[in-house]
């Protein structure tokens, strides 16, 4: 079981090939982490079974990062099915029709619907390649966040660079901000282009940070997680 004192502001991304490797990783980390993210890449490697085992047998909180996008009825049906796994967080794209459908699908469950604004792996050049409208990325993220929250999202996914601006939105009161693209000081950026340290992200207004490779690539994933927990503890309670 998780240590009740473990700070759940840290979410560790289990971006490994399959559920067996993920379980081995969580065993190595032990009670240093109470909240895990399972992404789309794990779906065919036993991701849903892993989510259920970590939740029901190990007492962990689960963030299922599916980034769902489709017509409203399809999203609603998918979320209704996924919510049966007693998930804590589930991501969908932040388009208002998707958010509204997801909230309907999660009705009656405790699953929080988090809206993706603009992926933290993208920069302005990537948006140009995708024929997205002109504009500053930070401004676009904040606008998408506002629209998603107005549509009923329980929170948003956004880079640490935009967390403060989103937290300042009237629509963000009482809502969650979860930030991927977080790297401890000295860690490689990998494929993330809009990044910050754990302390900076929380100080900017994030409720949770998502860290993957800097933890599971470490010689001691437990020690890497504990180092991040120490940084969060230094910030004080949320």
N, C-alpha and C positions, 0 to 999 in steps of 0.2 A: 504493500500500500504506500501511497505518497505520504511524505512527512507533511503534516498540516501547516508547518511553518514555512514550507517551500513557497517562494514568491511566484505566483502564477502569471506575473507580468511577462515572464520569459516563456516563450513557446519555441520548442525545438522542432525544426522541420526534419522529418524522417525521409529524406530524399535519397533513399537507398533502393537497390533493385527489387527487393521482395520482402514479404512479411517476416520471413525467418531471420534475415539480416537485421531488420528493424527491431525485432524482439531481442536479439542478441545485443543490439546497441542500447536499448532501454534497460536491459539488465546491467550493462556496464555503467550506465549513468545512475541507476538506482533512484534514491529519493531526492537527488539534486534537482530534478525536474518533475513537475506535476502536470504539464500541459504539452501536448504534442500535435504537430500538424502532419496530416497525411494528404498528399497531393495526387493529382491526376496520374502521374507517372507510376504510382503504386497500385492503381485501380486493377490492372490485370495481374498483379503480383500478390493478390490477397488483401488489398487495402481495406475493404469493408469488414472482413473477418478480423483483421488486425485492430481496426477501430473498436469493434465489439469486445475483443479480448482485453485490450488496454483499459477500456472503460469499465467493463463488468468485473474483470478478475484482478486488475491492478489498481483500480481507483483513480485512473488518470482522466484528465479533461481532454477532449478531442476537438480539433479544428480540422474539418474536412474541406480541403481547398479544391473544389471542382470547377469554379468559375463558370457556372452554367449560363448558357445563352441559347435561346430558341424562342419559338412562339409561346405566348403566355400559357396556353393549356398544357403544352409539353413540359415547361418549367414547373408549373404547379404540380403536375403528376410526379415528376422526378423528385421534387422536394418532399412531397408527401411520403414517398417511399423511403427516401434517405432519412427523414426525420424519425422513422421508426427505430433507428439505431441509437437514439438518445444522444445525439451529437450536441456539442456545446456551440460551435460556430460552423456555418456553411457559407461559402462564397458563391455569389452570382455576379454577372456583369451589371454595372450600375445603371443601365438603361431603365427608365422608370417603369415601362411595361413589364420588364423582367423582374424587377424588385417587387412590384405589386403582386405578380403571380406567385413568386417565391413565398411571400408573406402569407398568402392564402394557403399554399401548400403546407406551411409550417404551423398553421392555426391549431391551437390546442396543445402544442408541444413547446418545450423550453428552448429549442434550437434558435440561436440568434442568426439572422440573415445579414451578412456583411457584403457590401457592394464594392466591387472593384472599380476604381476610377481609371487610372492609366498605369499599366504595368511598370514596375520600377526598373525593368530591364530595357525600357524604351527611352529614347531621347527624341529631340525634335526631328532629326534626320530620319528616324524610323517612322515617325508619324507622317512625314512628307512622302516616304516610300509607300505608305498605306493610303495615301490620298486623303488624309485627315485635314480638317480645316486649319488655316494659319492661326497662329497665336502662341503665346507663351505657355509652356507646359504647366507651370505652377498655377496659372490662372484657369486653365482648362480643367485641371484636377479639382480645384476648389469649386468650380461651377458644376462639374459632374457630381461631386460629393453633395452639394446643396440639393440638386435635383433628386438624387437617390434618397437622401434623408427625407425630403418632402414626400417621396413616394412610399415611405414607411420603413426604410432600412433601419436595422438596429445599430448599424455602424458602417464604417467604410474601411477599405484597405487603401493606404496611401503611403508614399515615401516619407521618410522623416523630414525631408525638406519642406513638405507641404502641411505637416501636422499642425503647426501653430496657426496657420491661416484657416484650416478647417475647424480647429477647436474654437476659433473666434466666431464662427458662423452661428447665428441664432438657432438654426436647425440642429446644430450639434449638441445642444444642451441635453445631457443625460444619455448621449449616444456614445458608442465605442469608436476608437480609432486604433487600428492595428497596423503596425508598420513592418513590412519586410525590408530587405535591403539594409539590414543592420549588421555592422561588422565591428567587433571589438578592436580597440586601438592596435594598429600594426598588422591586422589581418588583411589578406588580399581581397580586392573587390570582386574578383571573378567576373560573372556576367551582369552584375548589378551596376547601373550607371548613376543612380541617385541614392547615395548611402549616407549613413551617419553612425556614430557610436551608440551603444545602448543608453548611456546617460543623456546624450544629446536628444535622442528620440523621445525619451520619457519626459525630459524637461520641456520639450516642444509641445507636449500635449498628448502623446500616445498613451493608450491604456495598456497595450501589450506590444512586445517586439517579437519578431520571428527571426531566429538565427538557425542556420543549417550547417553548412560546411565548416565554419570555424569550430563547431562542436564535434561533429562526427568524423572530421578528418584529423582531429587532434590525437596525439599519442594516448592521452587520457581524456576521453570525452567527459567523464565525470568532473575532472579538475577544470576543464574548459568551461563547463556549465557553472561550476561553483564560482569561478572567477567573475562571470557575468552576474551571478546572483549577488556577489559582494559589491559590485558596482551599483546594482540596483538598491541594495540595502543602504549604501552610502547616501542615496537620494532621499531616504526616509519613506514612510508609508505614502501610498497614493492619496 
